[in-house]
Amino acid sequence: MRKYFMAVILAASICFGNFLPLHAADEIYLGGDSIGIELMYDGVMVSGTYRFTIDNTTYDPSNVLRSGDIIESIDGKRIHSIDELFAVLRSFNKQGSPLVSIGFLRNNEHLEASIPIVFDTASNSYKTGLYVKDKLTGVGTLTYYDPSNQSYGALGHEIYDVEIKQLAQASQGSIYPAIVTSIQKAQNNVPGEKHANILYSDRLGDVKTNSTLGIYGTYTALPKQVKRLPWAKQEEIELGEATLYTVIKGQKIEAFTIEITKLHKQSEPSVKGIEFVVKDERLKQASNGIVQGMSGSPIVQNGKIIGAITHVVTSNPMSGYGLYIEFMLNTSRNL
């Protein structure tokens, strides 16, 4: 997944001890689609702070707010987006430096404090000393569609916000089709990535959970010509040849050969259960291995979906890791 995503963990916990029953005879729809992902905060997230000086007075909000805080209200007015934040700021009197009440969420605790919001005549704007954002966007790969409850699984790992160096919280999100326009090839110790355009006019579904095992939600429609396959439990998977499905150009899902080199028996979910190397010459030529944006690409062996790509070995991009599909299904079937 592209790291500019910098992303978000939703305020939802996953319990791995209470699952709906899984049956390996079930069939699910094979993914491989490149998707755009948009996650929205329930408010405006503080991504950083800065000091500023107006009329010989220096202001610094960092003693009140810090990166990762979600601003929920200003002066008693509920805030859902940056546009609403600006609208509230424009309503203030331009004279003086008023202390304004801020309601915010930190570590699942609702807090309140006051910070000065100062009108700067030089820039004809209010200054808060805050860097903020209200959503995250990026590109990844959808692993499967599950007709048993109209759910999907994608990415195979969490979205981590590198800007604030922590997992953030978001209240809702959507997935959209994405068109791969180019690939920046991987190099040793330099990850490559897919570049894609997101089709925001064609929403595919929602995002209900963003967990350490990927993002999950419900889909509103299936793409055309999807393939329905059974899935395999850990004990059915073998060392040797397998196939990954992903998009390297446009929206065409293609099959590429890999070799599974090691399998880790797991009783608890982990994103590095499968180790593999790329064997397909076409994929080597196109991307020089596994790149960001391929996370979630499904892996098929012996006609069954066995897992999804989660990570690349940055020192050797021809090698990567995968997550067992049963752990993903355990999550999506308990949404």
BALOBA-1460 file (C-alpha; in Angstrom, 3 decimals):
// residues 335
<rec num="1" residu="m" x="0.000" y="0.000" z="0.000"/>
<rec num="2" residu="r" x="1.195" y="3.470" z="-0.700"/>
<rec num="3" residu="k" x="2.677" y="4.964" z="2.394"/>
<rec num="4" residu="y" x="1.448" y="8.504" z="1.627"/>
<rec num="5" residu="f" x="-1.786" y="7.024" z="2.873"/>
<rec num="6" residu="m" x="-0.220" y="7.431" z="6.260"/>
<rec num="7" residu="a" x="-3.149" y="5.985" z="7.596"/>
<rec num="8" residu="v" x="-5.572" y="5.216" z="10.222"/>
<rec num="9" residu="i" x="-6.808" y="2.512" z="12.486"/>
<rec num="10" residu="l" x="-10.518" y="2.695" z="13.141"/>
<rec num="11" residu="a" x="-11.839" y="2.712" z="16.672"/>
<rec num="12" residu="a" x="-12.892" y="-0.907" z="16.443"/>
<rec num="13" residu="s" x="-11.322" y="-3.838" z="18.242"/>
<rec num="14" residu="i" x="-11.143" y="-7.320" z="16.764"/>
<rec num="15" residu="c" x="-11.694" y="-10.266" z="19.084"/>
<rec num="16" residu="f" x="-10.022" y="-13.416" z="17.776"/>
<rec num="17" residu="g" x="-11.760" y="-15.787" z="20.166"/>
<rec num="18" residu="n" x="-15.384" y="-15.513" z="19.029"/>
<rec num="19" residu="f" x="-15.845" y="-16.210" z="15.340"/>
<rec num="20" residu="l" x="-18.705" y="-17.260" z="13.178"/>
<rec num="21" residu="p" x="-17.972" y="-20.771" z="11.884"/>
<rec num="22" residu="l" x="-15.867" y="-21.050" z="8.742"/>
<rec num="23" residu="h" x="-16.329" y="-23.825" z="6.229"/>
<rec num="24" residu="a" x="-13.568" y="-24.470" z="3.726"/>
<rec num="25" residu="a" x="-16.209" y="-25.607" z="1.243"/>
<rec num="26" residu="d" x="-17.423" y="-22.003" z="1.070"/>
<rec num="27" residu="e" x="-16.647" y="-20.119" z="-2.098"/>
<rec num="28" residu="i" x="-15.697" y="-16.464" z="-2.274"/>
<rec num="29" residu="y" x="-15.068" y="-14.121" z="-5.184"/>
<rec num="30" residu="l" x="-11.442" y="-13.588" z="-6.158"/>
<rec num="31" residu="g" x="-10.246" y="-9.982" z="-5.954"/>
<rec num="32" residu="g" x="-7.032" y="-8.473" z="-7.290"/>
<rec num="33" residu="d" x="-8.624" y="-5.122" z="-8.161"/>
<rec num="34" residu="s" x="-6.698" y="-1.947" z="-7.467"/>
<rec num="35" residu="i" x="-8.829" y="0.225" z="-5.213"/>
<rec num="36" residu="g" x="-8.747" y="3.748" z="-3.891"/>
<rec num="37" residu="i" x="-9.412" y="4.056" z="-0.168"/>
<rec num="38" residu="e" x="-10.740" y="7.133" z="1.604"/>
<rec num="39" residu="l" x="-10.992" y="7.227" z="5.404"/>
<rec num="40" residu="m" x="-12.748" y="10.064" z="7.204"/>
<rec num="41" residu="y" x="-12.208" y="11.287" z="10.753"/>
<rec num="42" residu="d" x="-15.213" y="12.084" z="12.902"/>
<rec num="43" residu="g" x="-13.850" y="15.579" z="13.295"/>
<rec num="44" residu="v" x="-10.536" y="17.173" z="12.316"/>
<rec num="45" residu="m" x="-7.285" y="15.491" z="13.284"/>
<rec num="46" residu="v" x="-4.302" y="17.488" z="14.540"/>
<rec num="47" residu="s" x="-1.298" y="16.331" z="12.509"/>
<rec num="48" residu="g" x="1.141" y="18.842" z="14.063"/>
<rec num="49" residu="t" x="1.542" y="22.230" z="15.717"/>
<rec num="50" residu="y" x="3.634" y="25.357" z="15.138"/>
<rec num="51" residu="r" x="4.492" y="28.549" z="16.996"/>
<rec num="52" residu="f" x="3.541" y="31.925" z="15.564"/>
<rec num="53" residu="t" x="4.010" y="35.528" z="16.630"/>
<rec num="54" residu="i" x="1.527" y="38.380" z="16.140"/>
<rec num="55" residu="d" x="1.968" y="41.876" z="17.628"/>
<rec num="56" residu="n" x="5.026" y="40.728" z="19.604"/>
<rec num="57" residu="t" x="3.084" y="37.925" z="21.263"/>
<rec num="58" residu="t" x="4.082" y="34.310" z="20.614"/>
<rec num="59" residu="y" x="1.458" y="31.582" z="20.629"/>
<rec num="60" residu="d" x="2.097" y="27.847" z="20.928"/>
<rec num="61" residu="p" x="-0.842" y="25.408" z="21.120"/>
<rec num="62" residu="s" x="1.400" y="22.382" z="21.717"/>
<rec num="63" residu="n" x="0.936" y="22.676" z="25.479"/>
<rec num="64" residu="v" x="-2.773" y="21.938" z="24.927"/>
<rec num="65" residu="l" x="-3.176" y="19.889" z="21.730"/>
<rec num="66" residu="r" x="-0.873" y="17.306" z="20.199"/>
<rec num="67" residu="s" x="-0.606" y="15.174" z="17.080"/>
<rec num="68" residu="g" x="-3.338" y="12.569" z="16.896"/>
<rec num="69" residu="d" x="-5.980" y="14.572" z="18.781"/>
<rec num="70" residu="i" x="-9.348" y="14.721" z="17.012"/>
<rec num="71" residu="i" x="-11.022" y="18.150" z="17.276"/>
<rec num="72" residu="e" x="-14.745" y="17.505" z="17.726"/>
<rec num="73" residu="s" x="-16.049" y="20.998" z="18.519"/>
<rec num="74" residu="i" x="-15.015" y="24.649" z="18.618"/>
<rec num="75" residu="d" x="-16.810" y="27.132" z="20.822"/>
<rec num="76" residu="g" x="-19.533" y="24.543" z="21.340"/>
<rec num="77" residu="k" x="-20.109" y="24.039" z="17.598"/>
<rec num="78" residu="r" x="-19.716" y="20.457" z="16.295"/>
<rec num="79" residu="i" x="-16.942" y="20.056" z="13.720"/>
<rec num="80" residu="h" x="-16.928" y="17.257" z="11.136"/>
<rec num="81" residu="s" x="-14.548" y="18.593" z="8.479"/>
<rec num="82" residu="i" x="-11.966" y="21.240" z="7.661"/>
<rec num="83" residu="d" x="-14.648" y="23.201" z="5.775"/>
<rec num="84" residu="e" x="-16.746" y="23.359" z="8.943"/>
<rec num="85" residu="l" x="-13.672" y="24.388" z="10.931"/>
<rec num="86" residu="f" x="-13.030" y="27.314" z="8.575"/>
<rec num="87" residu="a" x="-16.693" y="28.321" z="8.715"/>
<rec num="88" residu="v" x="-16.539" y="28.569" z="12.507"/>
<rec num="89" residu="l" x="-13.297" y="30.569" z="12.363"/>
<rec num="90" residu="r" x="-14.810" y="33.046" z="9.911"/>
<rec num="91" residu="s" x="-17.645" y="33.696" z="12.350"/>
<rec num="92" residu="f" x="-15.314" y="35.051" z="15.059"/>
<rec num="93" residu="n" x="-14.770" y="38.738" z="15.756"/>
<rec num="94" residu="k" x="-11.547" y="39.863" z="14.121"/>
<rec num="95" residu="q" x="-10.596" y="42.036" z="17.093"/>
<rec num="96" residu="g" x="-8.467" y="40.706" z="19.909"/>
<rec num="97" residu="s" x="-7.120" y="37.225" z="20.583"/>
<rec num="98" residu="p" x="-10.012" y="35.240" z="22.014"/>
<rec num="99" residu="l" x="-9.499" y="32.046" z="23.989"/>
<rec num="100" residu="v" x="-11.729" y="29.516" z="22.335"/>
<rec num="101" residu="s" x="-13.033" y="26.304" z="23.865"/>
<rec num="102" residu="i" x="-11.923" y="23.175" z="21.983"/>
<rec num="103" residu="g" x="-13.552" y="19.780" z="22.481"/>
<rec num="104" residu="f" x="-11.296" y="16.945" z="21.382"/>
<rec num="105" residu="l" x="-10.802" y="13.204" z="21.526"/>
<rec num="106" residu="r" x="-7.535" y="11.725" z="22.812"/>
<rec num="107" residu="n" x="-7.015" y="8.011" z="23.436"/>
<rec num="108" residu="n" x="-10.797" y="7.457" z="23.359"/>
<rec num="109" residu="e" x="-11.300" y="10.114" z="26.059"/>
<rec num="110" residu="h" x="-13.353" y="13.243" z="25.377"/>
<rec num="111" residu="l" x="-11.511" y="16.306" z="26.699"/>
<rec num="112" residu="e" x="-11.925" y="20.070" z="26.624"/>
<rec num="113" residu="a" x="-9.424" y="22.921" z="26.759"/>
<rec num="114" residu="s" x="-8.954" y="26.481" z="25.500"/>
<rec num="115" residu="i" x="-6.511" y="27.860" z="22.943"/>
<rec num="116" residu="p" x="-6.135" y="31.347" z="21.465"/>
<rec num="117" residu="i" x="-7.332" y="31.781" z="17.895"/>
<rec num="118" residu="v" x="-5.805" y="34.993" z="16.597"/>
<rec num="119" residu="f" x="-6.696" y="37.086" z="13.556"/>
<rec num="120" residu="d" x="-3.583" y="38.036" z="11.570"/>
<rec num="121" residu="t" x="-4.148" y="41.260" z="9.635"/>
<rec num="122" residu="a" x="-1.019" y="40.637" z="7.533"/>
<rec num="123" residu="s" x="-2.465" y="37.458" z="6.014"/>
<rec num="124" residu="n" x="-6.136" y="38.401" z="6.557"/>
<rec num="125" residu="s" x="-6.758" y="35.047" z="8.208"/>
<rec num="126" residu="y" x="-7.056" y="33.373" z="11.581"/>
<rec num="127" residu="k" x="-4.096" y="31.471" z="12.986"/>
<rec num="128" residu="t" x="-4.407" y="28.550" z="15.338"/>
<rec num="129" residu="g" x="-0.897" y="27.081" z="15.355"/>
<rec num="130" residu="l" x="-2.373" y="23.763" z="14.192"/>
<rec num="131" residu="y" x="-1.811" y="21.546" z="11.169"/>
<rec num="132" residu="v" x="-4.995" y="19.566" z="10.549"/>
<rec num="133" residu="k" x="-6.572" y="17.058" z="8.165"/>
<rec num="134" residu="d" x="-9.984" y="15.428" z="7.966"/>
<rec num="135" residu="k" x="-9.333" y="12.385" z="5.764"/>
<rec num="136" residu="l" x="-6.737" y="10.002" z="4.361"/>
<rec num="137" residu="t" x="-6.587" y="8.585" z="0.842"/>
<rec num="138" residu="g" x="-4.453" y="6.008" z="-0.884"/>
<rec num="139" residu="v" x="-4.281" y="2.962" z="-3.124"/>
<rec num="140" residu="g" x="-4.238" y="-0.754" z="-2.311"/>
<rec num="141" residu="t" x="-5.565" y="-4.085" z="-3.585"/>
<rec num="142" residu="l" x="-8.837" y="-5.827" z="-2.803"/>
<rec num="143" residu="t" x="-8.391" y="-9.476" z="-1.786"/>
<rec num="144" residu="y" x="-11.879" y="-10.997" z="-1.977"/>
<rec num="145" residu="y" x="-15.612" y="-10.427" z="-1.992"/>
<rec num="146" residu="d" x="-17.618" y="-12.700" z="0.322"/>
<rec num="147" residu="p" x="-21.204" y="-13.346" z="-0.839"/>
<rec num="148" residu="s" x="-22.152" y="-14.906" z="2.520"/>
<rec num="149" residu="n" x="-22.591" y="-11.430" z="4.042"/>
<rec num="150" residu="q" x="-21.669" y="-9.072" z="1.161"/>
<rec num="151" residu="s" x="-18.363" y="-8.217" z="2.802"/>
<rec num="152" residu="y" x="-14.862" y="-7.761" z="1.430"/>
<rec num="153" residu="g" x="-11.296" y="-7.875" z="2.718"/>
<rec num="154" residu="a" x="-8.365" y="-5.826" z="1.435"/>
<rec num="155" residu="l" x="-4.740" y="-4.804" z="2.131"/>
<rec num="156" residu="g" x="-3.948" y="-7.504" z="4.699"/>
<rec num="157" residu="h" x="-2.394" y="-4.986" z="7.109"/>
<rec num="158" residu="e" x="-3.334" y="-1.817" z="8.916"/>
<rec num="159" residu="i" x="-3.066" y="1.701" z="7.546"/>
<rec num="160" residu="y" x="-0.457" y="3.522" z="9.614"/>
<rec num="161" residu="d" x="-0.171" y="7.288" z="9.727"/>
<rec num="162" residu="v" x="3.530" y="8.012" z="9.255"/>
<rec num="163" residu="e" x="2.893" y="11.747" z="9.596"/>
<rec num="164" residu="i" x="1.862" y="11.444" z="13.235"/>
<rec num="165" residu="k" x="3.808" y="8.188" z="13.803"/>
<rec num="166" residu="q" x="0.871" y="6.340" z="15.262"/>
<rec num="167" residu="l" x="-2.345" y="4.617" z="14.438"/>
<rec num="168" residu="a" x="-5.106" y="7.178" z="14.152"/>
<rec num="169" residu="q" x="-8.870" y="6.902" z="14.477"/>
<rec num="170" residu="a" x="-11.435" y="7.327" z="11.722"/>
<rec num="171" residu="s" x="-15.178" y="6.939" z="11.852"/>
<rec num="172" residu="q" x="-16.070" y="5.981" z="8.294"/>
<rec num="173" residu="g" x="-14.665" y="5.385" z="4.864"/>
<rec num="174" residu="s" x="-15.255" y="4.255" z="1.300"/>
<rec num="175" residu="i" x="-13.536" y="2.245" z="-1.411"/>
<rec num="176" residu="y" x="-13.493" y="3.151" z="-5.105"/>
<rec num="177" residu="p" x="-12.107" y="1.711" z="-8.351"/>
<rec num="178" residu="a" x="-8.565" y="2.784" z="-9.219"/>
<rec num="179" residu="i" x="-6.754" y="2.884" z="-12.551"/>
<rec num="180" residu="v" x="-3.031" y="2.074" z="-12.373"/>
<rec num="181" residu="t" x="-1.194" y="4.646" z="-14.485"/>
<rec num="182" residu="s" x="2.427" y="3.639" z="-13.834"/>
<rec num="183" residu="i" x="4.687" y="1.674" z="-11.507"/>
<rec num="184" residu="q" x="7.800" y="2.973" z="-9.821"/>
<rec num="185" residu="k" x="10.030" y="-0.103" z="-9.813"/>
<rec num="186" residu="a" x="11.366" y="-1.466" z="-6.538"/>
<rec num="187" residu="q" x="15.068" y="-1.392" z="-5.730"/>
<rec num="188" residu="n" x="16.998" y="-2.988" z="-2.908"/>
<rec num="189" residu="n" x="16.121" y="-1.028" z="0.266"/>
<rec num="190" residu="v" x="13.971" y="1.379" z="-1.777"/>
<rec num="191" residu="p" x="10.333" y="0.255" z="-2.048"/>
<rec num="192" residu="g" x="8.565" y="0.798" z="-5.339"/>
<rec num="193" residu="e" x="4.910" y="1.753" z="-5.668"/>
<rec num="194" residu="k" x="1.880" y="1.775" z="-7.915"/>
<rec num="195" residu="h" x="0.618" y="5.150" z="-9.127"/>
<rec num="196" residu="a" x="-3.110" y="5.232" z="-9.768"/>
<rec num="197" residu="n" x="-6.079" y="7.506" z="-10.346"/>
<rec num="198" residu="i" x="-9.031" y="6.983" z="-8.016"/>
<rec num="199" residu="l" x="-12.529" y="7.051" z="-9.549"/>
<rec num="200" residu="y" x="-14.438" y="8.825" z="-6.773"/>
<rec num="201" residu="s" x="-17.609" y="8.923" z="-8.874"/>
<rec num="202" residu="d" x="-18.012" y="5.129" z="-8.647"/>
<rec num="203" residu="r" x="-18.172" y="4.042" z="-5.003"/>
<rec num="204" residu="l" x="-17.709" y="0.289" z="-4.470"/>
<rec num="205" residu="g" x="-18.483" y="-0.001" z="-0.766"/>
<rec num="206" residu="d" x="-17.841" y="1.246" z="2.748"/>
<rec num="207" residu="v" x="-15.046" y="0.738" z="5.255"/>
<rec num="208" residu="k" x="-16.229" y="-0.586" z="8.595"/>
<rec num="209" residu="t" x="-12.958" y="-1.761" z="10.134"/>
<rec num="210" residu="n" x="-9.307" y="-0.907" z="9.657"/>
<rec num="211" residu="s" x="-7.338" y="-3.423" z="11.686"/>
<rec num="212" residu="t" x="-3.888" y="-4.979" z="11.862"/>
<rec num="213" residu="l" x="-5.169" y="-7.542" z="9.351"/>
<rec num="214" residu="g" x="-6.404" y="-5.049" z="6.757"/>
<rec num="215" residu="i" x="-9.519" y="-3.076" z="5.939"/>
<rec num="216" residu="y" x="-12.971" y="-4.622" z="5.819"/>
<rec num="217" residu="g" x="-16.459" y="-3.498" z="4.930"/>
<rec num="218" residu="t" x="-19.467" y="-4.229" z="2.761"/>
<rec num="219" residu="y" x="-19.607" y="-3.926" z="-1.015"/>
<rec num="220" residu="t" x="-22.509" y="-2.413" z="-2.948"/>
<rec num="221" residu="a" x="-21.837" y="-4.118" z="-6.281"/>
<rec num="222" residu="l" x="-19.536" y="-6.748" z="-7.753"/>
<rec num="223" residu="p" x="-17.226" y="-6.017" z="-10.670"/>
<rec num="224" residu="k" x="-18.017" y="-7.774" z="-13.932"/>
<rec num="225" residu="q" x="-16.575" y="-11.229" z="-14.628"/>
<rec num="226" residu="v" x="-15.462" y="-12.052" z="-11.087"/>
<rec num="227" residu="k" x="-14.231" y="-15.590" z="-10.451"/>
<rec num="228" residu="r" x="-15.697" y="-17.618" z="-7.596"/>
<rec num="229" residu="l" x="-13.252" y="-19.988" z="-5.843"/>
<rec num="230" residu="p" x="-13.048" y="-22.082" z="-2.680"/>
<rec num="231" residu="w" x="-10.538" y="-21.048" z="-0.021"/>
<rec num="232" residu="a" x="-7.950" y="-23.119" z="1.825"/>
<rec num="233" residu="k" x="-7.072" y="-23.505" z="5.483"/>
<rec num="234" residu="q" x="-3.443" y="-23.391" z="6.616"/>
<rec num="235" residu="e" x="-2.987" y="-27.156" z="6.612"/>
<rec num="236" residu="e" x="-3.970" y="-27.375" z="2.932"/>
<rec num="237" residu="i" x="-1.259" y="-24.979" z="1.759"/>
<rec num="238" residu="e" x="1.986" y="-26.389" z="0.345"/>
<rec num="239" residu="l" x="5.464" y="-25.168" z="-0.411"/>
<rec num="240" residu="g" x="6.005" y="-24.552" z="-4.089"/>
<rec num="241" residu="e" x="4.247" y="-22.784" z="-6.936"/>
<rec num="242" residu="a" x="1.307" y="-20.443" z="-6.420"/>
<rec num="243" residu="t" x="-0.287" y="-17.520" z="-8.262"/>
<rec num="244" residu="l" x="-0.858" y="-13.941" z="-7.177"/>
<rec num="245" residu="y" x="-3.447" y="-11.693" z="-8.807"/>
<rec num="246" residu="t" x="-2.898" y="-7.970" z="-9.126"/>
<rec num="247" residu="v" x="-3.123" y="-5.010" z="-11.536"/>
<rec num="248" residu="i" x="0.008" y="-3.543" z="-13.089"/>
<rec num="249" residu="k" x="-1.678" y="-1.407" z="-15.766"/>
<rec num="250" residu="g" x="-5.131" y="0.106" z="-16.050"/>
<rec num="251" residu="q" x="-7.775" y="-2.062" z="-14.387"/>
<rec num="252" residu="k" x="-6.813" y="-5.451" z="-15.805"/>
<rec num="253" residu="i" x="-6.257" y="-8.119" z="-13.147"/>
<rec num="254" residu="e" x="-3.419" y="-10.429" z="-14.183"/>
<rec num="255" residu="a" x="-2.007" y="-13.692" z="-12.818"/>
<rec num="256" residu="f" x="1.674" y="-13.953" z="-11.858"/>
<rec num="257" residu="t" x="3.685" y="-16.952" z="-10.676"/>
<rec num="258" residu="i" x="5.314" y="-16.995" z="-7.240"/>
<rec num="259" residu="e" x="6.970" y="-19.736" z="-5.178"/>
<rec num="260" residu="i" x="6.020" y="-20.284" z="-1.544"/>
<rec num="261" residu="t" x="9.269" y="-20.919" z="0.329"/>
<rec num="262" residu="k" x="8.143" y="-21.123" z="3.955"/>
<rec num="263" residu="l" x="4.914" y="-21.555" z="5.912"/>
<rec num="264" residu="h" x="4.512" y="-20.550" z="9.550"/>
<rec num="265" residu="k" x="1.946" y="-22.530" z="11.507"/>
<rec num="266" residu="q" x="-0.172" y="-19.973" z="13.382"/>
<rec num="267" residu="s" x="-2.860" y="-20.292" z="16.025"/>
<rec num="268" residu="e" x="-3.141" y="-16.499" z="16.319"/>
<rec num="269" residu="p" x="-3.413" y="-14.123" z="13.342"/>
<rec num="270" residu="s" x="-0.185" y="-12.647" z="12.010"/>
<rec num="271" residu="v" x="0.513" y="-10.852" z="8.744"/>
<rec num="272" residu="k" x="3.648" y="-12.902" z="8.009"/>
<rec num="273" residu="g" x="2.377" y="-16.469" z="7.821"/>
<rec num="274" residu="i" x="3.451" y="-17.111" z="4.223"/>
<rec num="275" residu="e" x="6.899" y="-16.407" z="2.750"/>
<rec num="276" residu="f" x="7.333" y="-16.350" z="-1.022"/>
<rec num="277" residu="v" x="9.524" y="-15.197" z="-3.901"/>
<rec num="278" residu="v" x="8.476" y="-13.785" z="-7.285"/>
<rec num="279" residu="k" x="9.159" y="-16.139" z="-10.191"/>
<rec num="280" residu="d" x="7.171" y="-14.492" z="-12.983"/>
<rec num="281" residu="e" x="9.401" y="-12.711" z="-15.513"/>
<rec num="282" residu="r" x="6.597" y="-10.324" z="-16.548"/>
<rec num="283" residu="l" x="6.198" y="-9.074" z="-12.970"/>
<rec num="284" residu="k" x="9.961" y="-8.784" z="-12.579"/>
<rec num="285" residu="q" x="10.091" y="-6.623" z="-15.687"/>
<rec num="286" residu="a" x="7.078" y="-4.504" z="-14.721"/>
<rec num="287" residu="s" x="7.866" y="-3.772" z="-11.074"/>
<rec num="288" residu="n" x="11.113" y="-5.514" z="-10.130"/>
<rec num="289" residu="g" x="9.199" y="-7.421" z="-7.475"/>
<rec num="290" residu="i" x="6.618" y="-6.508" z="-4.862"/>
<rec num="291" residu="v" x="5.748" y="-2.810" z="-4.561"/>
<rec num="292" residu="q" x="3.503" y="-0.645" z="-2.415"/>
<rec num="293" residu="g" x="-0.045" y="-0.865" z="-3.720"/>
<rec num="294" residu="m" x="0.141" y="-4.660" z="-4.107"/>
<rec num="295" residu="s" x="-0.787" y="-5.243" z="-0.469"/>
<rec num="296" residu="g" x="-3.951" y="-7.324" z="-0.461"/>
<rec num="297" residu="s" x="-3.238" y="-9.062" z="-3.781"/>
<rec num="298" residu="p" x="-4.797" y="-12.523" z="-3.416"/>
<rec num="299" residu="i" x="-2.697" y="-15.698" z="-3.601"/>
<rec num="300" residu="v" x="-4.160" y="-18.850" z="-5.164"/>
<rec num="301" residu="q" x="-2.793" y="-22.400" z="-4.997"/>
<rec num="302" residu="n" x="-4.373" y="-25.605" z="-6.326"/>
<rec num="303" residu="g" x="-7.492" y="-23.704" z="-7.342"/>
<rec num="304" residu="k" x="-8.103" y="-22.245" z="-3.867"/>
<rec num="305" residu="i" x="-7.567" y="-18.770" z="-2.386"/>
<rec num="306" residu="i" x="-4.964" y="-19.200" z="0.350"/>
<rec num="307" residu="g" x="-4.022" y="-15.679" z="1.423"/>
<rec num="308" residu="a" x="-2.997" y="-12.141" z="0.529"/>
<rec num="309" residu="i" x="0.271" y="-10.266" z="0.087"/>
<rec num="310" residu="t" x="1.013" y="-8.063" z="3.092"/>
<rec num="311" residu="h" x="4.675" y="-6.998" z="3.053"/>
<rec num="312" residu="v" x="7.764" y="-6.858" z="0.881"/>
<rec num="313" residu="v" x="11.284" y="-7.649" z="2.074"/>
<rec num="314" residu="t" x="12.761" y="-4.209" z="1.390"/>
<rec num="315" residu="s" x="16.320" y="-5.524" z="1.101"/>
<rec num="316" residu="n" x="15.118" y="-7.944" z="-1.592"/>
<rec num="317" residu="p" x="11.856" y="-6.862" z="-3.283"/>
<rec num="318" residu="m" x="11.572" y="-10.221" z="-5.060"/>
<rec num="319" residu="s" x="10.595" y="-11.654" z="-1.660"/>
<rec num="320" residu="g" x="7.491" y="-10.995" z="0.377"/>
<rec num="321" residu="y" x="5.067" y="-12.138" z="3.063"/>
<rec num="322" residu="g" x="1.423" y="-13.106" z="3.058"/>
<rec num="323" residu="l" x="-1.503" y="-13.450" z="5.475"/>
<rec num="324" residu="y" x="-3.619" y="-16.619" z="5.655"/>
<rec num="325" residu="i" x="-7.062" y="-16.097" z="4.129"/>
<rec num="326" residu="e" x="-8.858" y="-17.778" z="7.049"/>
<rec num="327" residu="f" x="-7.802" y="-14.930" z="9.360"/>
<rec num="328" residu="m" x="-9.187" y="-12.359" z="6.936"/>
<rec num="329" residu="l" x="-12.481" y="-14.226" z="6.610"/>
<rec num="330" residu="n" x="-12.749" y="-14.507" z="10.385"/>
<rec num="331" residu="t" x="-12.649" y="-10.710" z="10.477"/>
<rec num="332" residu="s" x="-15.026" y="-9.903" z="7.606"/>
<rec num="333" residu="r" x="-17.637" y="-12.443" z="8.724"/>
<rec num="334" residu="n" x="-17.819" y="-10.801" z="12.138"/>
<rec num="335" residu="l" x="-18.354" y="-7.211" z="11.016"/>
